[in-house]
Amino acid sequence: MIDAKTAALKARNYLVEIVGIQPENATIEEVEVNETDNIVLITLGYWVSMQQFPMVMPTKQKEYKVFKVDRDSGEVLSMKIRSVDVNK
C-alpha cells in the first residue's frame, strides 16, 4: 500500500508524461486520502503559456488537474481538469 507522498509522485510523473511539462513545474496543491475507496486524490498545478494575439506578449495561466491513484497498486486511475475560482 502506498502513502500520500508516493501517490503524489506517481501523479506528477503521469502529468509529466501526458502533458510534457518539466517535473519541477508541477506543484502539489491538495492531497486527500480516501480510505473507503482505497484511493488518494492528488491535485497538481502547473503554468501554461497563453498566446492570445500574435503582437501581444504571452501570458501565463495556472492549470490544475486532479489525479485518482489506487492505494494498493499505485496506478493512476484517472486525470481530470480541476477548475479553481480565483475570486474566492
C-alpha positions in Angstrom: 0.0 0.0 0.0 1.4 3.4 -1.0 1.3 6.6 1.1 0.1 10.0 0.1 3.7 11.2 -0.8 4.2 8.3 -3.2 0.8 8.8 -4.7 1.7 12.5 -5.4 5.0 11.5 -7.1 3.1 8.9 -9.2 0.6 11.6 -10.2 3.4 14.1 -11.0 5.2 11.6 -13.2 2.0 10.8 -15.0 1.4 14.5 -15.6 4.9 15.0 -16.9 4.5 12.1 -19.4 1.0 13.1 -20.6 1.3 16.9 -20.8 5.0 17.1 -21.4 6.0 19.6 -18.8 9.2 19.7 -16.7 8.8 17.9 -13.3 9.9 21.0 -11.4 6.9 22.9 -12.9 4.3 20.7 -11.3 3.2 21.8 -7.8 1.3 19.7 -5.3 -1.8 21.7 -4.3 -4.1 19.2 -2.5 -3.9 15.7 -1.1 -6.8 13.6 0.1 -6.7 10.0 1.3 -10.0 8.2 0.8 -9.7 5.0 2.9 -13.2 3.9 2.0 -12.5 3.7 -1.7 -8.8 2.9 -1.2 -7.6 5.8 -3.3 -5.6 9.0 -3.0 -6.8 12.2 -4.7 -4.0 14.5 -5.7 -4.4 18.0 -7.2 -1.4 19.3 -9.1 -0.9 22.8 -10.6 1.3 23.9 -13.4 1.8 27.0 -15.5 1.0 27.2 -19.2 1.7 30.0 -21.7 -1.3 31.6 -23.3 -0.7 33.5 -26.6 -4.0 35.3 -27.4 -2.8 37.6 -30.2 0.4 37.5 -32.3 1.5 41.0 -31.4 0.9 40.7 -27.6 3.3 39.2 -25.1 2.3 35.7 -23.9 0.8 35.5 -20.5 0.9 32.5 -18.1 -2.1 30.8 -16.6 -2.1 28.2 -13.9 -3.9 24.9 -14.8 -5.0 22.3 -12.3 -5.5 18.5 -12.6 -6.9 16.0 -10.1 -5.5 12.5 -10.1 -7.1 9.4 -8.6 -4.4 7.0 -7.5 -5.0 3.4 -6.3 -3.5 2.9 -2.9 -2.7 -0.8 -3.4 -1.1 -0.7 -6.9 0.0 2.9 -7.1 -1.7 3.1 -10.6 -3.1 6.4 -11.7 -6.7 5.6 -12.4 -7.8 9.0 -13.7 -6.8 12.6 -14.5 -9.4 15.3 -14.6 -9.5 19.0 -15.1 -9.9 21.0 -11.8 -11.3 24.4 -12.1 -10.4 26.9 -9.4 -12.3 30.1 -8.7 -9.6 32.7 -8.0 -12.1 35.3 -6.9 -12.9 33.4 -3.6 
